[in-house]
Amino acid sequence: MEEHLTAHEDVTPMANTATGPLQGIRILDCTQAIAGPWSTMMLGDLGADVIKVEAPRGDLQRPMAPYTREDKERSYGGSFSTYNRNKRGIVLDFNKAEDKEQFLALVETADAVVENMRAGVMDNLGLGWETLRERNPRLVYGAIRGFGDPRTGASPHADWPAYDVIAQAMGGLVSQNGNGPENRIQVGPFIGDIYPGTIGAMGVLAALFHAQRTGEGQFVDVAMVDSIMALAEMGVMRYSYLGRPDTPPSGNRNDFAVPFDVFETKDGSMAIAAPTDHHWQELATAMGHPEWGADEDKATIRARVLNREPLDKALTEWAKDRTNQEILDLIGGKVPCGPVNLPGDLFSDPHVEAREMLVAVEQPSGRPIVQVASPIKMTKTPTGIHRRAPRLGEHTDEVLGEIDVLRGRFD
């Protein structure tokens, strides 16, 4: 089955031009891998002019698979394609004095610089925050690092490298994810990169707002480990309230609400969450037991938590005798529920189609590929994908040619 080869024909096309509320904002993107590029991708989706600055060797993510079978050029693989859309690409060698000076000239035209190198790397190149703000006092400098930057808090691990799984582990997410104390696992998607990247974009936006009001730039520091701590804050809350140093993984269930789990069905799996008494009454009726909505050992959320095992067993038996669609027909819109979608299922999901969450994006070579659109929807300044990821250095001459025109844009 090769339906994916024509999937781009049935999804939303790319926008013709940049849209979004950040039009007119100029971002210099000195990032690579995932966390940093994701952050600047979000700003690009919101309409910013993002200029990706790469060394002559290119972003380390650029050559990583997958590729489409039709792609003969192989300028970049699938991950780079997604995380670097809506950007123009230039090449500068920061080991060369003339290229460093060109970068500093670009800084004078920019609203923000974002980088995700280890602490001290840009400083050692002579391109750190203190140097850049001398050239542009309004500049926002965003840094996304594994353990943050000494300017806001000197971690003993400040110079350690970090990747997704490290952030998930040290931030407390791995310990809370899985099916039990002996089965602690990382989250599959690169959430240890993507969530810090999202927080980084939020921090840069807040600093840009401040700069526009006051003319004052600032340094924005986001640590990957800190971000995952914030995402997995439930463990800290439980320790503070209950003195539990360990919040063991509970699989798909919720320790404080019943039913709240994923249940196997005849043709897949279904998430069902009925934590409120009203939702429970609706579910009990659909299961053929309306009396359960009033029974003393089931009527309240506390009673259901204390009586978890027989209730989960009853719902498990009920669900496995029905298809996903049969369950949706019974409780959809009445009780929070939804099928466990495989990635391929999203291409025929009516919600996804209505929200225009899949977009066909042109490539330098071969067929268009499908990417997930921005989840931020706006009525006046809509987000969108208008530009594929750049070839290495594709826009160098174009961008450098704009320097003299854009210098002094804040005067």
C-alpha positions as CSV (number, residue, x, y, z in Angstrom):
1,M,0.0,0.0,0.0
2,E,1.5,3.3,-1.1
3,E,-1.2,5.8,-0.5
4,H,1.4,8.0,1.2
5,L,2.9,8.8,-2.3
6,T,-0.2,10.8,-3.2
7,A,-1.2,12.0,0.3
8,H,-0.1,15.5,-0.5
9,E,-2.9,15.8,-3.1
10,D,-5.6,15.6,-0.5
11,V,-4.3,18.0,2.2
12,T,-4.1,21.8,2.5
13,P,-1.7,23.5,0.1
14,M,1.1,25.9,1.1
15,A,0.3,29.6,1.6
16,N,1.4,31.9,-1.3
17,T,3.1,34.3,1.0
18,A,4.1,34.9,4.7
19,T,1.2,35.5,7.0
20,G,0.9,35.8,10.8
21,P,1.3,38.6,13.4
22,L,5.1,38.6,13.4
23,Q,5.5,39.9,9.8
24,G,8.2,42.6,10.0
25,I,10.0,40.8,12.8
26,R,13.5,39.6,11.8
27,I,15.1,36.6,13.5
28,L,18.7,35.4,13.0
29,D,18.6,31.7,13.6
30,C,22.0,30.2,14.7
31,T,20.5,26.9,15.8
32,Q,20.9,23.3,14.8
33,A,19.5,19.8,15.7
34,I,15.9,20.1,17.0
35,A,15.3,22.3,20.1
36,G,16.5,25.5,18.5
37,P,15.2,25.0,15.0
38,W,11.8,24.0,16.4
39,S,11.7,27.3,18.3
40,T,12.5,29.4,15.3
41,M,10.2,27.4,13.1
42,M,7.4,28.4,15.4
43,L,8.3,32.1,15.0
44,G,8.5,31.6,11.2
45,D,5.0,29.9,11.2
46,L,3.8,33.1,13.0
47,G,5.1,35.2,10.2
48,A,8.6,36.3,11.2
49,D,11.4,36.6,8.7
50,V,13.7,33.8,10.0
51,I,17.2,33.7,8.6
52,K,19.0,30.4,9.3
53,V,22.7,30.9,9.6
54,E,24.7,27.7,9.0
55,A,28.4,26.9,9.0
56,P,29.8,25.7,5.6
57,R,29.3,22.1,6.8
58,G,25.6,22.8,7.4
59,D,23.3,21.9,10.3
60,L,24.1,18.4,11.7
61,Q,20.4,17.5,11.2
62,R,20.5,18.4,7.4
63,P,21.7,15.0,6.1
64,M,19.7,12.8,8.4
65,A,17.1,10.5,6.8
66,P,14.4,9.9,5.8
67,Y,14.3,11.0,2.1
68,T,11.6,10.4,-0.4
69,R,12.5,7.8,-3.1
70,E,11.9,10.6,-5.7
71,D,14.4,13.0,-4.1
72,K,17.6,12.9,-6.3
73,E,19.1,16.1,-4.9
74,R,19.0,15.2,-1.2
75,S,19.6,18.7,0.1
76,Y,18.1,17.6,3.4
77,G,16.1,14.9,5.1
78,G,12.7,14.8,6.7
79,S,13.5,16.2,10.1
80,F,15.4,19.2,8.7
81,S,12.6,19.8,6.3
82,T,10.1,20.2,9.0
83,Y,12.1,22.1,11.6
84,N,13.5,24.6,9.1
85,R,10.4,25.5,7.0
86,N,9.5,29.2,6.7
87,K,13.2,30.2,6.8
88,R,15.7,31.7,4.4
89,G,19.2,30.0,4.6
90,I,22.6,31.6,4.5
91,V,26.2,30.3,5.1
92,L,28.7,32.2,7.3
93,D,32.0,30.8,8.7
94,F,32.4,32.3,12.1
95,N,36.0,31.4,12.0
96,K,36.6,34.0,9.4
97,A,36.8,37.7,10.4
98,E,34.9,38.9,7.3
99,D,32.0,36.5,7.9
100,K,31.8,37.5,11.6
101,E,31.6,41.1,10.6
102,Q,28.8,40.4,8.1
103,F,26.9,38.6,10.9
104,L,27.4,41.7,13.2
105,A,26.0,43.8,10.4
106,L,23.0,41.5,10.1
107,V,22.5,41.9,13.9
108,E,22.0,45.6,13.4
109,T,19.0,44.7,11.1
110,A,17.5,42.1,13.4
111,D,15.0,42.0,16.2
112,A,16.3,38.7,17.8
113,V,19.1,36.2,17.6
114,V,18.4,32.6,18.7
115,E,21.0,29.9,19.3
116,N,21.3,26.6,21.0
117,M,25.0,26.0,21.3
118,R,26.7,25.0,24.5
119,A,27.3,27.8,27.0
120,G,30.3,29.9,26.0
121,V,30.6,28.9,22.4
122,M,29.2,32.1,20.9
123,D,31.2,34.1,23.5
124,N,34.4,32.4,22.5
125,L,33.7,33.3,18.9
126,G,33.4,37.0,19.9
127,L,29.6,36.9,19.2
128,G,28.1,36.6,22.6
129,W,25.2,38.6,24.0
130,E,27.3,41.4,25.4
131,T,29.0,42.0,22.0
132,L,25.8,41.8,20.0
133,R,23.9,44.3,22.2
134,E,26.6,46.8,21.7
135,R,25.6,46.7,18.0
136,N,21.9,46.6,18.6
137,P,20.6,47.6,22.1
138,R,17.1,46.5,21.1
139,L,18.2,43.0,20.3
140,V,16.6,40.0,22.0
141,Y,19.0,37.1,22.5
142,G,17.4,33.7,22.9
143,A,19.5,30.8,24.2
144,I,18.2,27.2,24.5
145,R,20.8,24.9,26.2
146,G,20.7,21.6,28.0
147,F,21.4,23.2,31.4
148,G,20.9,26.9,30.8
149,D,23.4,29.8,30.7
150,P,25.5,31.0,33.6
151,R,24.1,34.5,33.1
152,T,20.8,33.5,34.8
153,G,22.0,30.6,37.0
154,A,25.3,28.8,36.8
155,S,24.5,25.1,36.7
156,P,27.4,22.7,37.6
157,H,26.5,21.1,34.2
158,A,26.4,24.3,32.2
159,D,29.1,23.0,29.7
160,W,27.6,19.5,29.4
161,P,26.0,18.5,26.0
162,A,22.4,17.4,26.2
163,Y,19.8,15.7,23.9
164,D,16.2,14.9,24.2
165,V,16.5,11.7,26.3
166,I,18.9,13.5,28.7
167,A,16.4,16.3,29.3
168,Q,13.5,13.8,29.7
169,A,15.6,11.8,32.2
170,M,17.0,14.6,34.4
171,G,13.8,16.7,34.2
172,G,11.8,13.9,35.9
173,L,9.7,12.8,32.9
174,V,11.1,9.4,32.3
175,S,10.6,8.4,36.0
176,Q,6.9,9.2,35.7
177,N,6.3,7.6,32.2
178,G,5.7,4.0,31.5
179,N,3.7,1.1,32.9
180,G,5.2,0.8,36.4
181,P,8.3,1.1,38.6
182,E,10.2,-1.5,36.5
183,N,9.1,0.0,33.2
184,R,10.1,3.6,33.1
185,I,10.5,4.8,29.5
186,Q,11.1,8.0,27.6
187,V,8.3,9.6,25.6
188,G,8.5,8.6,22.0
189,P,8.3,12.0,20.2
190,F,11.3,14.3,20.9
191,I,9.5,16.2,23.6
192,G,12.8,16.9,25.4
193,D,13.7,19.1,22.5
194,I,10.3,20.3,21.3
195,Y,8.9,21.5,24.6
196,P,12.0,23.6,25.4
197,G,11.9,24.9,21.9
198,T,8.3,26.0,22.4
199,I,9.1,27.6,25.7
200,G,12.0,29.3,24.0
201,A,9.8,30.8,21.4
202,M,7.4,32.0,24.1
203,G,10.3,33.7,26.0
204,V,11.6,35.4,22.8
205,L,8.1,36.7,22.1
206,A,7.7,38.1,25.6
207,A,11.1,39.8,25.3
208,L,10.2,41.2,21.9
209,F,7.1,42.7,23.3
210,H,9.2,44.4,26.1
211,A,11.7,45.6,23.5
212,Q,9.0,47.2,21.4
213,R,7.6,49.0,24.4
214,T,10.9,50.2,25.9
215,G,13.6,49.9,23.2
216,E,15.5,47.6,25.6
217,G,16.7,44.1,24.5
218,Q,17.5,41.3,26.9
219,F,19.0,37.8,27.2
220,V,16.4,35.0,27.3
221,D,17.7,31.7,28.8
222,V,15.8,28.4,28.5
223,A,17.3,25.1,29.8
224,M,16.0,21.9,28.4
225,V,16.1,20.2,31.8
226,D,14.2,23.1,33.4
227,S,11.5,23.0,30.7
228,I,10.9,19.3,31.2
229,M,10.7,19.8,35.0
230,A,8.0,22.3,34.3
231,L,6.2,19.9,32.0
232,A,6.5,17.0,34.6
233,E,5.6,19.2,37.6
234,M,3.1,16.7,38.9
235,G,5.8,14.8,40.7
236,V,7.0,17.9,42.6
237,M,3.4,18.7,43.5
238,R,2.9,15.2,44.9
239,Y,6.2,15.3,46.9
240,S,5.3,18.7,48.3
241,Y,1.7,17.7,49.3
242,L,2.2,14.0,50.2
243,G,5.9,13.5,50.8
244,R,6.2,11.0,48.0
245,P,9.7,11.1,46.6
246,D,8.7,8.9,43.7
247,T,5.7,9.2,41.5
248,P,5.8,5.7,39.8
249,P,4.5,5.5,36.2
250,S,0.8,4.6,36.1
251,G,0.5,3.7,32.4
252,N,-2.5,5.3,30.7
253,R,-4.6,5.6,33.9
254,N,-5.0,8.7,36.1
255,D,-4.3,8.1,39.8
256,F,-6.9,10.7,40.8
257,A,-9.8,10.0,38.4
258,V,-11.7,6.9,37.4
259,P,-12.4,6.0,34.6
260,F,-9.5,7.7,32.9
261,D,-7.6,5.2,30.7
262,V,-7.1,3.7,27.2
263,F,-9.2,0.5,26.6
264,E,-8.8,-2.0,23.8
265,T,-11.7,-2.4,21.4
266,K,-12.6,-4.8,18.6
267,D,-10.6,-2.9,16.1
268,G,-8.2,-0.7,18.0
269,S,-8.1,1.3,21.2
270,M,-10.2,4.1,22.7
271,A,-9.3,6.7,25.3
272,I,-12.2,7.3,27.7
273,A,-12.2,9.8,30.5
274,A,-15.2,10.3,32.7
275,P,-13.9,12.0,35.9
276,T,-16.9,14.1,36.6
277,D,-20.1,12.6,38.1
278,H,-22.1,13.8,35.2
279,H,-19.8,12.1,32.7
280,W,-19.8,9.0,34.8
281,Q,-23.6,8.9,34.8
282,E,-23.7,9.2,31.0
283,L,-21.1,6.4,30.6
284,A,-22.9,4.1,33.1
285,T,-26.1,4.6,31.1
286,A,-24.4,3.8,27.8
287,M,-22.9,0.6,29.4
288,G,-26.4,-0.5,30.4
289,H,-26.1,0.2,34.1
290,P,-27.7,3.6,34.8
291,E,-27.9,2.6,38.5
292,W,-24.1,2.9,38.7
293,G,-24.5,6.6,38.5
294,A,-26.2,6.6,41.9
295,D,-24.5,3.7,43.7
296,E,-22.7,4.7,46.8
297,D,-19.4,3.0,45.8
298,K,-19.5,4.6,42.3
299,A,-21.4,7.9,42.4
300,T,-18.5,10.2,43.4
301,I,-15.0,10.6,42.0
302,R,-13.5,9.6,45.4
303,A,-15.7,6.5,45.5
304,R,-14.6,5.5,42.0
305,V,-10.9,6.0,42.8
306,L,-11.3,3.7,45.9
307,N,-13.3,1.2,43.7
308,R,-11.0,1.4,40.7
309,E,-10.3,-2.2,39.9
310,P,-13.9,-3.5,39.4
311,L,-14.8,-0.4,37.4
312,D,-11.8,-0.6,35.1
313,K,-12.5,-4.3,34.6
314,A,-16.2,-3.6,33.7
315,L,-15.2,-0.9,31.2
316,T,-12.5,-3.2,29.8
317,E,-15.0,-5.9,29.1
318,W,-17.5,-3.5,27.7
319,A,-15.1,-1.8,25.3
320,K,-13.5,-5.0,23.9
321,D,-16.9,-6.2,22.6
322,R,-17.4,-3.0,20.5
323,T,-15.6,-1.2,17.7
324,N,-14.3,2.3,18.0
325,Q,-17.1,3.6,15.9
326,E,-19.7,1.8,18.0
327,I,-18.4,3.4,21.1
328,L,-18.3,6.8,19.5
329,D,-21.9,6.4,18.4
330,L,-22.9,5.6,22.0
331,I,-20.9,8.2,24.0
332,G,-19.3,10.6,21.5
333,G,-20.1,14.2,22.5
334,K,-21.5,13.0,25.9
335,V,-18.4,11.5,27.5
336,P,-14.8,12.6,26.7
337,C,-13.5,9.9,24.4
338,G,-11.4,9.4,21.3
339,P,-9.7,6.7,19.2
340,V,-6.0,6.0,19.5
341,N,-5.0,7.3,16.1
342,L,-2.0,5.9,14.3
343,P,-0.1,8.5,12.2
344,G,-1.8,7.2,9.1
345,D,-5.2,7.6,10.6
346,L,-4.7,11.4,10.8
347,F,-4.9,11.7,7.1
348,S,-8.6,10.6,7.1
349,D,-9.6,12.2,10.4
350,P,-12.5,14.8,9.8
351,H,-11.2,17.0,12.7
352,V,-7.7,17.2,11.1
353,E,-9.2,18.1,7.7
354,A,-11.5,20.7,9.2
355,R,-8.6,22.3,11.1
356,E,-6.3,22.2,8.1
357,M,-3.6,20.5,10.2
358,L,-1.9,18.8,7.4
359,V,-0.1,20.8,4.7
360,A,1.6,19.8,1.4
361,V,5.1,21.3,1.3
362,E,7.1,21.6,-1.8
363,Q,10.7,20.1,-1.8
364,P,13.8,21.0,-3.8
365,S,13.5,17.6,-5.6
366,G,10.8,15.0,-5.8
367,R,7.2,15.0,-4.7
368,P,5.8,17.4,-2.0
369,I,5.8,16.0,1.5
370,V,3.1,16.5,4.2
371,Q,3.9,18.4,7.4
372,V,1.8,19.2,10.5
373,A,0.6,22.8,10.4
374,S,0.9,25.2,13.3
375,P,-1.7,24.5,15.9
376,I,-2.0,28.3,16.6
377,K,-5.1,29.5,14.7
378,M,-5.9,33.2,14.3
379,T,-8.7,35.1,12.6
380,K,-6.9,38.3,11.5
381,T,-3.3,37.2,11.1
382,P,-3.4,33.4,10.4
383,T,-0.3,31.3,10.7
384,G,0.9,29.3,7.7
385,I,3.6,27.4,5.9
386,H,4.7,29.5,2.9
387,R,8.3,28.4,2.4
388,R,10.1,25.0,2.3
389,A,13.4,24.6,4.2
390,P,16.3,26.1,2.4
391,R,19.1,24.5,0.5
392,L,22.5,25.1,2.2
393,G,23.3,28.8,1.6
394,E,20.4,29.2,-0.8
395,H,19.7,32.8,0.2
396,T,23.1,34.1,1.2
397,D,23.4,36.7,-1.5
398,E,19.8,37.8,-1.1
399,V,20.1,38.3,2.6
400,L,23.5,39.9,2.7
401,G,22.3,42.3,-0.1
402,E,19.6,43.6,2.2
403,I,22.0,44.8,5.0
404,D,22.6,48.4,3.8
405,V,18.9,48.9,3.1
406,L,17.8,47.6,6.5
407,R,20.5,49.2,8.6
408,G,19.1,51.8,10.9
409,R,15.6,50.3,10.7
410,F,15.0,51.1,14.4
411,D,16.1,54.8,14.0
